[in-house]
């Protein structure tokens, strides 16, 4: 078999591709040599706040900057422009500001010349958006606040808290705008769940952030005091209050039963003297033969407190004059 190969005819596609590539390069060079206007997003950095001041509003983190330059320059610098931040010195602005020093205003067009020098002599800034930046400043204040727990707890049967949840330290220092710190009296821990507890636990726990407030201490130690509870039952004598000197108030029975749950931890601290139960002469109602039993005082560490009976019969004896 004989193959006929025509070099002249087969080279035409190659020549066409070469010519197309050359024309594309020439067109690209010509295009890049022209001047273009485009918009780029530039990051903003706000530095050097005035001493003992804090920024309480949220000025934009990026500005839209309209620039003009040749295609070559844009191609060479555009990535750097979109990465390098624009820096605004807030202290310098405050020192030169004639209005309210806590409410500053910056007209961005006034900074076009300085920003142009920051970019490149080959690039011209045409416009900046937004055209005005606003800065709300407040006094920086420090304060100690208490810590509140934000926990969900479940216990094994007959186990409960026998005291309040404690923290070490009990208070932490916070720092932030005066308008916020003045009304901030406490902070909360981050929410945690603890299930089926049957013993006291200690855990390091993080503090829940508060907007624009700096926590000097980010974590504290939390103690959840857990103890087994046991039943306490005893008979307590009734006291009488507001009884006039001319009368005796007699109740039946004179003793009532109290029952409650008390932790093993506190059991040694409880006795009949821990309770003051009474009837009040002012509750006497001649249409009823019963007086309600009132608990004047009882230990703060007990649970499920109950009195039986809740009402007692009474009669009144009049004293004879001497």
Secondary structure, 3 states (H helix, E strand, C coil): CCCCCCHHHHCHHHHHHHHHHHHHHHHHHHHHCCEEEEEEEEEEEEECCCCCEEECCCCCCEEEEEEEEEHHHHHHHHHHHHHCCEEEEHHHHHHCCCCCCCEEEEEHHHHHHHHHHHHCCCCEEEEEECCEEEEEEEEEEEEEEEEECCEEEEECCCEEECCCCEEECCEEEEEEEHHHHCCCCEEEECCEEEEEECCCEEEEEEECCCCCEEECCCEEEEEECEEEEEEEEEEEEEEEECCCCCEEEEEECCEEEEEEEEECCCHHHCCHHHCEEEEEHHHCCCCCCEEECEEEECCCCCEEEEEECCEEEEEEEECCCC
